[in-house]
């Protein structure tokens, strides 16, 4: 099961990536002598567009085979059976195990995906603080 990012987050990355791409193309191809900033705008646009496609494809969280993992470079992975405590603080979920903690930012999650996440966490039958 994939827990999805909000559409607003994905759309912002796509819009900013497209805008930076347009600015860089205008600077590179329509100036007599493009400056280094025109090329840096191209790099910025590629970073935004790469972020958009990565997040669109992988989404925020994945819950499979008894594990929950954050789909980011160097993201954490926690077995659901190892979770000892679920702490809710400032709208975030903090999943606590003996070895590690996993913080889930609920403001980046779509409402229907947040409901699915709540159902999965309720299955663990742990008391939150």
C-alpha positions in Angstrom: 0.0 0.0 0.0 1.3 3.4 -0.9 0.6 6.5 1.2 0.5 9.3 -1.3 1.8 12.9 -1.2 -0.7 15.7 -1.4 -1.3 16.8 -5.0 -0.4 20.4 -4.0 3.1 19.3 -3.1 3.6 17.4 -6.4 2.1 20.3 -8.4 4.4 22.8 -6.8 7.5 20.8 -7.8 6.1 20.5 -11.4 5.3 24.1 -11.7 8.6 25.4 -10.3 10.5 22.9 -12.4 8.7 24.1 -15.6 9.2 27.8 -14.8 12.9 27.4 -14.1 13.2 25.4 -17.3 11.5 28.1 -19.4 13.7 30.8 -17.8 16.9 28.8 -18.5 15.9 28.1 -22.1 15.2 31.8 -22.7 18.5 32.7 -21.1 20.6 30.1 -23.0 19.1 30.3 -26.5 17.9 33.9 -26.8 20.9 35.8 -25.4 24.0 36.5 -27.4 26.2 35.3 -24.5 24.5 33.2 -21.9 25.9 33.7 -18.4 26.6 31.0 -15.8 23.3 31.8 -14.0 21.3 30.7 -17.1 22.9 27.3 -16.8 22.4 27.2 -13.0 18.6 27.8 -13.7 18.7 24.7 -15.9 20.2 22.7 -13.1 17.6 24.0 -10.7 14.8 23.0 -13.1 16.2 19.5 -13.5 16.3 19.1 -9.7 12.7 20.2 -9.3 11.5 18.0 -12.2 13.5 15.0 -10.9 12.0 15.5 -7.5 8.5 15.7 -9.0 8.9 12.4 -11.0 10.5 10.6 -8.1 7.8 11.6 -5.6 5.0 10.9 -8.1 6.4 7.4 -8.8 7.3 6.4 -5.3 5.0 8.4 -3.1 5.7 9.2 0.6 5.4 5.9 2.4 5.0 2.3 1.5 3.5 -0.4 3.7 4.3 -3.9 2.5 5.2 -7.3 4.0 4.9 -6.0 7.5 7.2 -3.0 7.1 6.7 0.7 6.7 9.3 2.6 4.8 9.8 6.3 3.8 10.5 6.6 0.1 13.3 9.1 0.2 17.0 8.7 -0.5 18.4 7.3 2.7 14.8 6.8 4.0 14.1 4.7 7.1 12.4 1.3 7.2 10.7 -0.1 10.3 9.0 -3.5 10.8 5.4 -3.0 12.0 5.9 -5.8 14.6 8.9 -3.9 16.1 6.9 -0.8 16.9 6.5 -0.3 20.7 4.8 3.0 20.8 3.1 5.5 18.5 3.4 9.1 19.6 1.2 11.8 18.1 2.8 15.3 18.4 2.0 18.5 16.5 0.1 16.5 13.8 3.0 14.1 13.2 3.2 10.5 14.0 6.4 9.2 15.7 6.8 5.4 15.5 9.1 4.3 18.2 11.0 0.9 18.3 13.7 -0.3 20.5 16.4 0.8 18.0 15.0 3.7 16.1 12.2 6.2 15.6 10.4 7.1 12.4 8.7 10.4 12.1 5.8 10.7 9.7 4.7 14.2 8.6 1.0 13.9 8.2 0.7 17.4 6.5 2.3 16.0 3.4 -0.2 13.1 3.1 -3.5 13.1 1.1 -6.6 12.8 3.3 -7.7 9.4 1.9 -4.1 8.0 2.4 -4.0 9.4 5.9 -7.2 7.4 6.7 -5.5 4.2 5.3 -2.4 4.9 7.4 -4.6 5.4 10.5 -6.3 2.1 9.9 -3.0 0.3 9.5 -1.6 1.8 12.7 -4.8 1.0 14.6 -4.3 -2.7 13.7 -1.1 -2.6 15.8 -3.3 -2.1 18.9 -0.8 0.3 20.6 -1.7 3.2 22.8 -0.5 6.6 21.7 0.6 9.4 24.0 
